[in-house]
Amino acid sequence: MRAAAYYLERYSSSTDNLRRVLRRKVMRRAQARGEEPSQHEPLIEATLARLAELGLLDDQAFASARLSSLRRKGTSRTMAAAKLREKGVSREIVDATLEADETGEPEAAAAYARRRRFGPHRSAGRPDRRDKEIAAMVRAGFSLRLAIAAVDGSLERDDCAAPGPD
């Protein structure tokens, strides 16, 4: 319980992510003592249940906060969903959280371009790298049309809002 509480003091976490952290911790300690790590599994589950009961572990709140942070940084919906799933958030919670998200893809694409210094945010001394920047945005989960608009600097709030065949 102490290890889990200390982890949650430092980091926000989903239930499944905290379970993985605690299992690794138990495995290291059990191996050092020559014990079987699986005998501590009920203790891990009891700790997770108690933390959820106390309100310190809430997957919905974690997903909402993490999604908000990712979208402000310019993460696409596709990539944000993958990152949430990677942290152990269930597909239902991810889908519900994405439905409630009010950040549009054009805003996220503009934030990504700004953060990576693509297109109009490019340094003056750098040669034109348009194709590479567009490719990087597509790999980051944005549609080709959004990537081109962001790199060319023609991205506006209503521009490219409707999904199209890319």
C-alpha angles and dihedrals in degrees: 000000000000093000092049093048091048091051091050090050089061103033140028110235146178121235094253093047092051089048090056091048092051092046091054091049092049091046092054093048094044092050091050090053096039093244132137110259094209092069089069095055094097089053091053092050092047090051092050091048092050093049091049090049090052090050094243093116116050119156094195093053091044092051093048094049094044093047091050091051094047094048092050088055090052102259115160121238090250094052093042090054090050092050092050091049089049089058090054101259111151120250092244092056092045091051093047092048092049090050090054093047112112097190112108125220092243091057091047091047090051091049091049092050091048093048094047092040094238127162113342090012093057119123115258095238096055119096119239108287098170098138094047092048092050090049091051091052092049090050087051089061104263122131118256091246092053092046093052092047093049094048093044090049094237094116114125131171096265095030114108091358093130113072114242137183108282 
